[in-house]
């Protein structure tokens, strides 16, 4: 029996839809809100869901936000949106997000069943452009993003250079009620101080030499949407005070103007620096920091989530191979070992550059160690002495005790890395302490 999830905060409408679908022979699961529905989709008990019908206008998380959330978690279940307030803009946006149909309430029984039939026939519904993540740290971050995206509050995204802070900001925007409007980003460290002010706030004709016409700033361009101020720690103090006024008053004043203009902007700030240290050094306003850190999202470095490295690498490889017209299907086992053993100080940006280089240089169907940058390859022959002769897979009979499987996998990986426990831990997605605990204690046990 095909299982369908119906999501609607109107309990009467929810019950009516459920009865129609059950009459038609479907198994129906219901949820009275999008957050409850999201929990159901992510539950292993409901992995057999084959279609979702969701209302659009719901409190806390709308149907459109729910649809985007499904794409973020790489959910491929086809979605039908239902609404009593249908409009063309919502319908177009729903289709862009991957919805297979858009029903206007009240709908007839035949319309509902026809839409469900079409949805169930779709083999590949909502497809995420994001790589899947396995680390608990990124899963927790994604959960935070889903919770705060709908709130109209300032967000501070912190993390090392190259971890993808702008991507996080875009994700927040796409999941928010502002997703229909502009997302505007500016790097505060890349623009000279005298130009940054005019870029942010705009200017009137004649405001300075060369200002032959008026120009709106990025705050006005992003009105109704989201503005990302990247590397905000490098913003000059004089502009910090003006930004504080925007956050407090919700209005800006163009250079050369005597009047203020109201703006409706959701601000996301990002930085790789410790803003509290900058405050202590007198380089950042403390009152502005309090305004920015209402919600703080910390993006983990790539070295802190080694279990995501290969998933990210495969995702980047697919995109690069398509861009450069290469028929490359993956990485060799030795190349995978090198990718996982590198510390990636440049994070995802360094990973992307390394893989694009490999794609350009590769002449085969697999990326080999020789295709990767020299910084990833062993500097001398003694680093991986047994790589070429060590088997890259193991065979384990069914019924083998789990503790024995773990021990075998750890020992074989240690052999491949010439006993490097730190590298082995990164490859297996565990800590060095776990290796010591599982092997060293066992080796130290007295013989029976």
Helices and strands as residue ranges (DSSP letters): E 3-7, H 11-23, E 27-31, H 34-42, G 44-46, E 49-55, H 63-72, E 78-83, H 88-97, E 101-104, H 109-121, H 136-148, E 155-158, H 165-175, E 183-187, H 193-201, E 202-203, E 215-216, H 218-221, E 226-230, G 232-234, H 237-249, E 251-252, E 261-262, E 266-271, H 275-280, H 286-292, E 295-298, G 302-304, G 306-308, H 309-324, E 330-331, H 333-341, H 347-361, E 366-367, G 369-371, H 402-416, H 421-428, H 432-435, I 436-440, H 441-443
